[in-house]
């Protein structure tokens, strides 16, 4: 079992490397800016906020691993306050996304979020989210954590719900139980669509980041990456754009 001090050090290295990777996104024009360690009044439980060219704002939370458990359950993320923080972030704007990055898998939540992005039909999504016990447990835990109506677990719709919009509206001829189901399931679907799980092996991530740095930056890649990692420890609460980052590397 990894001791607290070593675990913290490894976690910090993982976080700094991921932030360096995101800074390379900015340099490569795949992002407009990155703000490190945003205030809790902006977003909680996030190491940074990245603004993409299409206006999407991504909050990123990095966790190298979940101690000796080897994986993250939805319950773990609820206990850590990450699910509620993401929900609060989504409530501020339709352009917000939350990215959870870890070296340990998040089997229930990752599969649920992948299904939500693939399936726009609520009934199809609901059916797919109940194909095994891990998904069903994760779905039930999320419904509880998001304060959704838990009756939807016991009262499935009696007819197919058509393709959803971002704000599902009830039809006058819909039975109330279907109305409740479509609204609450729509909220669950929206949350999952905007919550992204990224599984990253530290060594492979470092190799990828150094390869990117060698392509984008005209200096020795390990030194460039180390410089970006040091920026991740000092340049807080201000937007860092490509011009600023490139100048800092000279």
GUBA-396761 format. One record per residue (C-alpha): chain; x, y, z. Coordinates in Angstrom, 2 decimals. Example, Ala and Ser with C-alpha at 12.3 -4.5 7.8 and 13.67 -1.06 7.14 Angstrom:
BEGIN
+----+---------+---------+---------+
: ch :      px :      py :      pz :
+----+---------+---------+---------+
:  A :   12.30 :   -4.50 :    7.80 :
:  A :   13.67 :   -1.06 :    7.14 :
+----+---------+---------+---------+
# end
This chain:
BEGIN
+----+---------+---------+---------+
: ch :      px :      py :      pz :
+----+---------+---------+---------+
:  A :    0.00 :    0.00 :    0.00 :
:  A :    1.34 :    3.46 :   -0.91 :
:  A :    1.98 :    5.79 :    2.04 :
:  A :    0.31 :    9.19 :    2.20 :
:  A :    3.43 :   11.24 :    1.39 :
:  A :    4.45 :    9.16 :   -1.63 :
:  A :    0.83 :    8.95 :   -2.80 :
:  A :    0.49 :   12.74 :   -2.63 :
:  A :    3.74 :   13.20 :   -4.57 :
:  A :    2.63 :   10.81 :   -7.31 :
:  A :   -0.76 :   12.50 :   -7.46 :
:  A :    0.85 :   15.92 :   -7.85 :
:  A :    3.13 :   14.67 :  -10.64 :
:  A :    0.13 :   13.21 :  -12.47 :
:  A :   -1.82 :   16.46 :  -12.12 :
:  A :    1.09 :   18.62 :  -13.29 :
:  A :    1.67 :   16.39 :  -16.32 :
:  A :   -2.00 :   16.57 :  -17.29 :
:  A :   -1.94 :   20.35 :  -16.96 :
:  A :    1.17 :   20.44 :  -19.17 :
:  A :   -0.74 :   18.39 :  -21.73 :
:  A :   -3.57 :   20.93 :  -21.66 :
:  A :   -1.08 :   23.80 :  -22.05 :
:  A :    0.13 :   22.08 :  -25.21 :
:  A :   -3.50 :   22.11 :  -26.39 :
:  A :   -3.40 :   25.90 :  -25.99 :
:  A :   -0.09 :   26.18 :  -27.88 :
:  A :   -1.50 :   23.95 :  -30.65 :
:  A :   -4.63 :   26.16 :  -30.93 :
:  A :   -6.86 :   23.33 :  -29.70 :
:  A :   -7.78 :   25.55 :  -26.75 :
:  A :   -7.93 :   29.32 :  -26.27 :
:  A :   -6.68 :   29.44 :  -22.69 :
:  A :   -6.18 :   27.54 :  -19.46 :
:  A :   -6.75 :   28.91 :  -15.94 :
:  A :   -5.10 :   26.86 :  -13.18 :
:  A :   -6.53 :   26.48 :   -9.66 :
:  A :   -9.74 :   28.47 :  -10.25 :
:  A :  -11.50 :   29.86 :   -7.20 :
:  A :  -14.30 :   27.80 :   -5.65 :
:  A :  -16.70 :   30.56 :   -6.66 :
:  A :  -15.93 :   29.66 :  -10.29 :
:  A :  -15.94 :   25.86 :  -10.00 :
:  A :  -15.27 :   23.46 :   -7.15 :
:  A :  -13.12 :   20.32 :   -7.26 :
:  A :  -11.24 :   21.36 :  -10.41 :
:  A :   -7.53 :   21.80 :  -11.10 :
:  A :   -8.18 :   24.07 :  -14.07 :
:  A :  -10.67 :   25.47 :  -16.56 :
:  A :   -9.91 :   25.20 :  -20.27 :
:  A :  -11.75 :   27.26 :  -22.88 :
:  A :  -12.07 :   25.53 :  -26.26 :
:  A :  -12.36 :   27.33 :  -29.63 :
:  A :  -16.10 :   26.56 :  -29.83 :
:  A :  -16.68 :   28.32 :  -26.48 :
:  A :  -16.93 :   25.14 :  -24.39 :
:  A :  -15.51 :   25.56 :  -20.89 :
:  A :  -14.03 :   22.38 :  -19.46 :
:  A :  -13.33 :   21.95 :  -15.75 :
:  A :  -10.69 :   19.25 :  -15.19 :
:  A :  -10.24 :   17.17 :  -12.03 :
:  A :   -7.18 :   14.87 :  -11.83 :
:  A :   -6.78 :   11.87 :   -9.54 :
:  A :   -3.93 :    9.48 :  -10.28 :
:  A :   -5.67 :    6.64 :   -8.46 :
:  A :   -8.09 :    5.60 :   -5.74 :
:  A :   -5.63 :    4.33 :   -3.11 :
:  A :   -5.73 :    0.53 :   -2.89 :
:  A :   -9.19 :    0.14 :   -4.45 :
:  A :   -7.88 :    0.22 :   -8.01 :
:  A :  -11.02 :    1.84 :   -9.42 :
:  A :  -13.59 :    4.57 :   -8.81 :
:  A :  -17.23 :    3.83 :   -8.20 :
:  A :  -19.96 :    6.43 :   -8.59 :
:  A :  -20.25 :    6.25 :   -4.80 :
:  A :  -16.56 :    7.19 :   -4.42 :
:  A :  -17.06 :   10.26 :   -6.60 :
:  A :  -20.20 :   11.23 :   -4.71 :
:  A :  -18.33 :   10.95 :   -1.39 :
:  A :  -15.49 :   13.08 :   -2.79 :
:  A :  -17.95 :   15.81 :   -3.76 :
:  A :  -17.06 :   15.55 :   -7.44 :
:  A :  -20.54 :   14.66 :   -8.72 :
:  A :  -22.20 :   17.59 :   -6.96 :
:  A :  -19.42 :   19.97 :   -8.04 :
:  A :  -19.92 :   18.91 :  -11.67 :
:  A :  -23.69 :   19.32 :  -11.40 :
:  A :  -23.26 :   22.83 :   -9.98 :
:  A :  -20.86 :   23.66 :  -12.82 :
:  A :  -23.32 :   22.42 :  -15.46 :
:  A :  -26.10 :   24.53 :  -13.92 :
:  A :  -24.14 :   27.70 :  -14.71 :
:  A :  -24.07 :   27.24 :  -18.49 :
:  A :  -24.98 :   24.86 :  -21.31 :
:  A :  -21.39 :   25.27 :  -22.58 :
:  A :  -19.80 :   23.69 :  -19.50 :
:  A :  -18.16 :   20.27 :  -19.41 :
:  A :  -16.47 :   18.40 :  -16.55 :
:  A :  -13.54 :   16.07 :  -17.24 :
:  A :  -12.45 :   13.54 :  -14.62 :
:  A :   -8.94 :   12.21 :  -15.33 :
:  A :   -7.46 :    9.21 :  -13.52 :
:  A :   -5.10 :    6.30 :  -13.88 :
:  A :   -7.72 :    4.04 :  -12.32 :
:  A :  -10.88 :    3.10 :  -14.25 :
:  A :  -14.36 :    4.45 :  -13.50 :
:  A :  -16.33 :    1.53 :  -14.96 :
:  A :  -19.91 :    2.47 :  -14.13 :
:  A :  -19.72 :    6.19 :  -14.81 :
:  A :  -17.53 :    5.99 :  -17.90 :
:  A :  -19.85 :    3.49 :  -19.58 :
:  A :  -22.93 :    5.52 :  -18.65 :
:  A :  -21.48 :    8.77 :  -19.98 :
:  A :  -20.35 :    7.07 :  -23.20 :
:  A :  -23.87 :    5.71 :  -23.74 :
:  A :  -25.41 :    9.12 :  -23.08 :
:  A :  -23.26 :   10.72 :  -25.79 :
:  A :  -24.00 :    7.93 :  -28.26 :
:  A :  -27.77 :    7.73 :  -27.71 :
:  A :  -30.12 :   10.70 :  -28.00 :
:  A :  -33.25 :    8.60 :  -27.55 :
:  A :  -34.11 :    8.46 :  -23.85 :
:  A :  -35.70 :    5.02 :  -23.91 :
:  A :  -32.72 :    3.56 :  -25.76 :
:  A :  -30.34 :    5.22 :  -23.30 :
:  A :  -32.36 :    3.94 :  -20.32 :
:  A :  -32.36 :    0.39 :  -21.66 :
:  A :  -28.62 :    0.49 :  -22.38 :
:  A :  -27.89 :    1.86 :  -18.89 :
:  A :  -29.39 :   -1.25 :  -17.31 :
:  A :  -27.51 :   -3.97 :  -19.19 :
:  A :  -25.47 :   -5.02 :  -16.14 :
:  A :  -25.39 :   -4.58 :  -12.37 :
:  A :  -22.48 :   -2.11 :  -12.38 :
:  A :  -24.38 :    0.26 :  -14.67 :
:  A :  -27.62 :   -0.12 :  -12.72 :
:  A :  -25.89 :    0.59 :   -9.40 :
:  A :  -24.12 :    3.60 :  -10.87 :
:  A :  -27.35 :    4.91 :  -12.37 :
:  A :  -29.23 :    4.54 :   -9.06 :
:  A :  -26.41 :    6.27 :   -7.13 :
:  A :  -26.37 :    9.16 :   -9.60 :
:  A :  -30.14 :    9.59 :   -9.44 :
:  A :  -29.85 :    9.86 :   -5.67 :
:  A :  -26.82 :   12.19 :   -5.75 :
:  A :  -28.47 :   14.54 :   -8.25 :
:  A :  -31.68 :   14.63 :   -6.15 :
:  A :  -33.75 :   13.24 :   -9.00 :
:  A :  -37.08 :   11.52 :   -8.45 :
:  A :  -36.10 :    7.99 :   -7.41 :
:  A :  -39.51 :    6.67 :   -8.48 :
:  A :  -38.23 :    6.57 :  -12.07 :
:  A :  -36.29 :    3.44 :  -11.08 :
:  A :  -39.57 :    1.68 :  -10.26 :
:  A :  -41.91 :    3.32 :  -12.76 :
:  A :  -40.56 :    3.02 :  -16.33 :
:  A :  -42.49 :    4.70 :  -19.15 :
:  A :  -45.36 :    2.90 :  -20.87 :
:  A :  -44.49 :    4.27 :  -24.30 :
:  A :  -41.36 :    5.26 :  -26.21 :
:  A :  -40.01 :    8.76 :  -25.61 :
:  A :  -38.92 :   10.39 :  -28.84 :
:  A :  -35.58 :   12.11 :  -29.44 :
:  A :  -34.89 :   14.57 :  -26.65 :
:  A :  -34.01 :   18.24 :  -26.78 :
:  A :  -31.71 :   19.96 :  -24.29 :
:  A :  -34.77 :   20.85 :  -22.19 :
:  A :  -37.39 :   18.10 :  -22.58 :
:  A :  -40.92 :   19.50 :  -22.40 :
:  A :  -43.92 :   17.39 :  -21.41 :
:  A :  -46.64 :   16.77 :  -23.96 :
:  A :  -50.23 :   17.45 :  -22.78 :
:  A :  -51.34 :   13.90 :  -23.68 :
:  A :  -48.53 :   12.21 :  -21.71 :
:  A :  -49.45 :   10.26 :  -18.62 :
:  A :  -47.91 :   11.95 :  -15.51 :
:  A :  -45.62 :    9.00 :  -14.73 :
:  A :  -44.16 :    9.24 :  -18.23 :
:  A :  -43.88 :   13.01 :  -17.86 :
:  A :  -41.90 :   12.58 :  -14.63 :
:  A :  -39.74 :    9.88 :  -16.17 :
:  A :  -38.90 :   11.90 :  -19.29 :
:  A :  -38.00 :   15.04 :  -17.30 :
:  A :  -35.88 :   13.29 :  -14.69 :
:  A :  -34.23 :   10.90 :  -17.13 :
:  A :  -33.55 :   13.88 :  -19.38 :
:  A :  -31.66 :   15.56 :  -16.54 :
:  A :  -29.66 :   12.41 :  -15.89 :
:  A :  -28.87 :   12.07 :  -19.60 :
:  A :  -27.76 :   15.72 :  -19.81 :
:  A :  -25.44 :   15.34 :  -16.81 :
:  A :  -23.83 :   12.22 :  -18.22 :
:  A :  -23.44 :   13.73 :  -21.69 :
:  A :  -21.39 :   16.57 :  -20.20 :
:  A :  -19.34 :   14.48 :  -17.74 :
:  A :  -16.27 :   13.01 :  -19.45 :
:  A :  -14.05 :   10.30 :  -17.97 :
:  A :  -10.48 :   10.11 :  -19.28 :
:  A :   -8.43 :    7.05 :  -18.30 :
:  A :   -4.71 :    7.87 :  -18.48 :
:  A :   -1.68 :    5.73 :  -17.69 :
:  A :    1.04 :    8.02 :  -16.26 :
:  A :    3.96 :    6.61 :  -18.27 :
:  A :    2.07 :    6.59 :  -21.54 :
:  A :    0.79 :   10.09 :  -20.85 :
:  A :    4.34 :   11.35 :  -20.27 :
:  A :    5.52 :    9.75 :  -23.50 :
:  A :    2.63 :   11.32 :  -25.41 :
:  A :    3.17 :   14.75 :  -23.86 :
:  A :    6.89 :   14.72 :  -24.63 :
:  A :    6.19 :   13.65 :  -28.23 :
:  A :    3.74 :   16.54 :  -28.57 :
:  A :    6.24 :   18.97 :  -27.06 :
:  A :    8.94 :   17.83 :  -29.49 :
:  A :    6.60 :   18.61 :  -32.38 :
:  A :    5.26 :   21.94 :  -31.09 :
:  A :    8.22 :   23.47 :  -29.24 :
:  A :   11.69 :   24.04 :  -30.69 :
:  A :   13.66 :   22.93 :  -27.63 :
:  A :   14.46 :   19.67 :  -25.87 :
:  A :   11.09 :   18.07 :  -25.16 :
:  A :   11.69 :   16.87 :  -21.56 :
:  A :   12.93 :   20.35 :  -20.60 :
:  A :    9.92 :   21.99 :  -22.24 :
:  A :    7.51 :   19.66 :  -20.46 :
:  A :    9.26 :   20.27 :  -17.14 :
:  A :    8.90 :   24.01 :  -17.68 :
:  A :    5.17 :   23.62 :  -18.28 :
:  A :    4.87 :   21.44 :  -15.18 :
:  A :    6.54 :   24.19 :  -13.13 :
:  A :    4.05 :   26.70 :  -14.53 :
:  A :    1.30 :   24.41 :  -13.26 :
:  A :    2.66 :   24.95 :   -9.74 :
:  A :    2.84 :   28.74 :   -9.86 :
:  A :    0.65 :   30.47 :  -12.46 :
:  A :   -2.72 :   30.41 :  -10.73 :
:  A :   -6.12 :   32.02 :  -11.38 :
:  A :   -5.34 :   33.83 :  -14.61 :
:  A :   -5.97 :   32.80 :  -18.21 :
:  A :   -2.79 :   31.56 :  -19.92 :
:  A :   -3.06 :   31.85 :  -23.70 :
:  A :   -0.77 :   30.66 :  -26.48 :
:  A :    1.12 :   33.96 :  -26.75 :
:  A :    1.92 :   33.95 :  -23.03 :
:  A :    2.90 :   30.28 :  -22.91 :
:  A :    5.17 :   30.47 :  -25.98 :
:  A :    6.88 :   33.60 :  -24.60 :
:  A :    7.51 :   31.84 :  -21.28 :
:  A :    9.30 :   29.03 :  -23.11 :
:  A :   11.87 :   31.30 :  -24.75 :
+----+---------+---------+---------+
# end
